[in-house]
Amino acid sequence: MPKILDGKWLAEQVLSAVQREVAALVDKRQRVPGLGVLLVGDNAASKAYVANKEKSAAKCGFQAFDVRLPADATYEQVRDAVLSFNSDERVDGILMQLPLPGHLDSSKLLDLIDPNKDADGLHPLNQGLLMKGAGMLRPCTPLGVMKHIDLAFSNIDPQKGQHAAQDIATARLDGKHVVVIGRSVLVGKPVGFLCLERNATVTFAHSKTKDLPAVCRTADIVIAAVGVPHLVKADWVKEGAVVIDVGINRLPNGKLTGDVDFDSVAPKSSAITPVPGGVGPMTVAMLIQNTLHACKSRQSQATK
Ligand code: NAP
């Protein structure tokens, strides 16, 4: 049986560790982290994601600062909300929930976020630092994927009892071949670079890749970040591979499913993420962890 990489369990471990660090800040009479949340419009999925992130932030003892703008908000209104978070000393992490309504240029607005408060790790400066193997704020979903890989190669199995997050060592990927399916700026590219940083040999596959099943069969770790339900089949995966499914796809019956055909792939894998309940909860946990890191970094800069 494969190890099921339970993202809810893993996220709980990360959030508990953040909670302990926030309690230590309070003990030292230091400021707790502040998360600035900007939601434009009333897209139901975005509202649910934001509520989830705010719930995790509150659980960890963060202060939350909310700005809600209507769907017809102008570029200037959204820009001013971002700039106001940038200049607010109490805000350490800024979350601008995507997608924005179609008339707004998300890329241009994301670029306005102070890179030191870029909780999502998507600012071009932070993306560039990632390419250099430097920087502190990395994109949340790729960071969550790396934690799943750590769990996969550890001797900890969530189904066999509870362990604290600090028991999960950083996995060495020397000699491992990682195939990332997808090359987006949000997931595919950064997750590939995080694996490369850990000495893996990385192949980026995409819609123009020839014989994708054959490419995937050479992988020790398959990371699917595509957006095509059940694309990865059992005969695409080598026996004992680790399979990480980033995809979130809604089926006509309303159910969520991933890019991997879980039922047929799981028995061949050594470890696999479910959808839902795999990478998704970890994306939220890493946003919270990034905000804590930004807070600590800003406080230590302020005392220098
Ligand atoms: P994206 O920007 O649409 O990128 C999709 C990538 O998949 C592209 O590089 C595309 O190739 C490639 N692709 C599309 N069809 C393919 C095919 N048939 N064979 C091989 N490659 C194919 O999507 P994204 O933002 O990276 O998101 C990917 C998935 O992850 C989506 O389901 C999204 O909802 C999910 N997601 C989940 C989380 C989470 O927290 N769990 C976070 C972010 C995203 P080309 O470049 O050649 O077009």
Boltz pocket constraint, residues with backbone or C-beta under 6 A from the ligand:
constraints:
  - pocket:
      binder: B
      contacts: [[A, 141], [A, 181], [A, 182], [A, 183], [A, 184], [A, 185], [A, 186], [A, 187], [A, 188], [A, 205], [A, 206], [A, 207], [A, 208], [A, 212], [A, 224], [A, 225], [A, 226], [A, 227], [A, 228], [A, 231], [A, 245], [A, 246], [A, 247], [A, 248], [A, 249], [A, 279], [A, 280], [A, 281], [A, 283]]
      max_distance: 6.0
